[in-house]
Amino acid sequence: MSKEVSFSGWVSIIPDAIIKVWIELGYIPNDNVLAFTVRDNEKTELHGEILYRMENPKSDFLDYKWVKDKERKEYENLGYEENRQVLVVKEEYYDLMLEQIRKWYDEIFIYVTTWLKDNNFISLKKGSFNGGFCATGTEDETTKDWGAPLANLENKVTQIKEKFGRIVVYTYGITKEERIKLEDFEKHVTEKFDCCADFS
């Protein structure tokens, strides 16, 4: 089953298979903490160490400290409470992990886009959904200058994007039969890629 991971606050939902590879390669020690960060490259001795965000709930302003495990008790005694944990990963591993996620999302994006074209959901005059833009029916600044998709009249997809770890397809003007077909495809994509698909 896919799991939610966080890279310095950026959320992705990825399959267990990718997490398993990270463990095998030594990027992360296990899957107990799936929120990752990079610290100063000179401090690579922190690789594999968990940092705890300790917050002071009584403070009138946001008062927090990132501390190691051995420092947690000291901050708890001062009234701080643990808010979350992050695993420190070497910068080179962190970058490789992000690259692997990007490739995986690209593979899904191509698969979904191809199916939508083949099944007459996507009909564009020019451009593509690769940049995350919404399709428009008339030329404007986004289609002329930024490569946003210019839609034909029969186009039924507004936008395709990765949103908070989900693969999201926004549609409009589809029939009940097309809705059922799209829902079946959503289930297929979820199972095939062990991802979170949301085709609305």
Secondary structure by P-SEA (a helix, b strand, c coil): cbbbbbcccbbbbbcaaaaaaaaaacccccccccccccccccccccccbbbbbcccccccccccccccccaaaaaaaacccccbbbbbccaaaaaaaaaaaaaaaaaaaaaaaaaaaaaccbbbcccccccbbbbbcccccccccccccccccccccccccccccccccccccccaaaaaaaaaaaaaaaaaccbbbbcc
